[in-house]
Amino acid sequence: MSSEVRLLDALKGQPRTVWITAFAAVIAFMGIGLVDPILLSIATALQATPSQVTLLFSSYLGVQVVAMLFTGACAARFGAKRTLVGGLALIVAATLACALASSITELVSLRAVWGLGNAFFIATALSVIVGAASGGQQGAILLYEAALGIGLSTGPLLGAALGSLSWRGPFAGTAVLMAIALVLAAALLPGDAHAKREPVRLLDPLRALRHRGLLRTSVGSALYTAGFFTVLAWAPFVLQFSAVQVGLVFFAWGLCVAVAGVLLAPRLAARLGERRATVLAVLANAALLALMLVPDKPVLVVAVILSGVVSGLLNTLFTGAAMSISPAPRAVASGGYNFLRWLGGAAAATLVGHLAEWFGWTHAPFLVGALLCLLAGGLLALGADEPDTKEVPVEAAIVGEEL
């Protein structure tokens, strides 16, 4: 049965708990690309440099990465609903405050609070959907991945539409949508009183990285994710497009991420094996980043959109490889893997503006991103002696997308 048919089947007859959580997940994932179309507007309005503005990504991701090490223990202690609702409340407060910010320092700090709330919400959203969905776990996972894809693709659109009025608009709009999700979740999601809670120790995710194969895959993913956020955080400054134009470019990019992650990655892994497919895809990403060095805006637009296809493949393939290679429980291995993976993204978002300044060349971050992806490909190729699998387990593939 095709992935398209399974997804359509998964949409039928789901309880309201699933739809409420999936709706909130879409809004949460919007936050990753929401600020892309308004980066230039924020820089102008708040008199900030490009390196200061890209801190909007790094503060959001950096806090989220560290917080993900704590969210499993919090959910085990307080229950999934309390953790999820608490995360939503933090996001509502942070996004509303972002809309009222008066300086870039204030905005960057509030994005960090947003990242903290996002970590608590998204860390538990998947388990809520899987636990409540009808039709089995596989359909529930496809619903979650669909929410991921919709959020990544519509975030730039929302940012463009509201950002064309004011840079404050996307933050205010997100606050309203998240407030709706918060009220629905608090009122309608089942309580935690009878939920079974598995004990999770705080440092278990880091202990899982002692496994050589998982560590290699996680570091490789961190290098790729640095390239991913180089495109996301820096391309708007090179393109110098309007908010609407940037939003449309990254809408097409996000759509490619979603389609490739859901439909293409499992087929590629089944044909080539997870590791081989991952190596080829990360090398293709290096080639696209190198293409972005061409000083021609139409070429850059095409390369950015095509990088969405490769990113969709890698988001699924890297996670599938990490989960299949580690003997640790899936949730624990995923925690350690995601910590390193998104740490790479936070570091890249912090450094891209400085790289352009240090090299005196606007396109320099793309060159560094390409070299990091080449390094990732070489690192993964060193694991040729490790067992390979022929397909990505759907549930494993999406556990790593909890950020």
Secondary structure by P-SEA (a helix, b strand, c coil): ccaaaaaaaaaccccaaaaaaaaaaaaaaacccccccaaaaaaaaacccccccaaaaaaaaaaaaaaaacaaaaaaaccaaaaaaaaaaaaaaaaaaaaacccaaaaaaaaaaaaaaaaaaaacaaaaaaacccccaaaaaaaaaaaaaaaaaaaaaaaaaaaaaccaaaaaaaaaaaaaaaaaaaccccccccbbbbbbccaaaaaaaccaaaaaaaaaaaaaaaaaaaaaccccccccccaaaaaaaaaaaaaaaaaaacccaaaaaaaccaaaaaaaaaaaaaaaaaaaccccaaaaaaaaaaaaaaaaaaaaaaaaaaaaaccccaaaaaaaaaaaaaaaaaaaaacaaaaaaaacccaaaaaaaaaaaaaaaaaaaaacccccccccccccccccccc
